Amino acid sequence: MNTETLDHLRSQISTLSESERAALARELIMSLDGPRDDSVEQAWNDEIVRRVSKVKSGKATLIDREEFRSQMRARLGQ
């Protein structure tokens, strides 16, 4: 693709609304990822269900953001 074509595309994109540009950006980024692997999506869905279940059952220990940051600083020696 040549510079003239890219300039034309940029010009056209600049006329889109923010939500239209965001949708286009998502589509472009997804096109870089290659084919979708349904097994990965299923694995993430399973993990989400597992984590939510632990929270609901009280088996997960929840901490707020400040506590998390404090723990991470301690781990990193900061």
N, C-alpha and C positions, 0 to 999 in steps of 0.2 A: 504494500500500500504506500502510495507516495505522500509527500508533505501536503500537496494540494487537497487530496482526498481527506486527510486527517484534519486539516484546517476547516474544510466544509462540514465534517462531522461535528467538530467542536462548536462551530457556529450554530448548527442545528440544535445541538444539545443545550446550548445556552438559552434557547427559547423555551425549554421545557420547565414545568413547575418543579418545585423542590421535591415533591412526592414522586413525580415522574422520573426525575434524575436519580432519586434513591432506588426506585424500582429497576431502572436500567443498570445502575451500578451493581445491584444484587445479581441481576442476570449475568452481567459480564464476569463478575467474580465467580459465580457458580460455573460458568463455562470454562474456567481455568482449572477447576477441580477434577475434571475427568468424569468418567461414568460413576453414577451413584452406586454405592455398595449397600444394599438393603440389610446385609447382616450387621454392618456397623451401626446403622440406624436402630435396628432391633436391639443390639447390645446396649446402646445408650438408653433406649426406652426401658429395658429391663433394669438397668442401673438406677434410673430415676425412680422407678417403682420401688426398688429395694430401699433406696435412701428415704423416700417419703414414708414407707412402712416403718423404718427404724425411728423416724421422728415421731410419728403418730403413736407408736408403741412405747415411747419413752426410752428406748435403747440407745438413742443418739444423744450425745452431749452437745448442746448448742451454745455458742459463744457469740458475743457481739463483735462488731468490727474492731473496736479498740483493743479488746482482748486478743483477737486474732493478730492484729498488727504487732502487739507486744510480744506474742509468742514467736512470730516470724522474725522480729528483730533479734530476739534472744537466740534463735537458731542460727541466724546469720552473723551473730557476734557484733551487732551494732548497738 
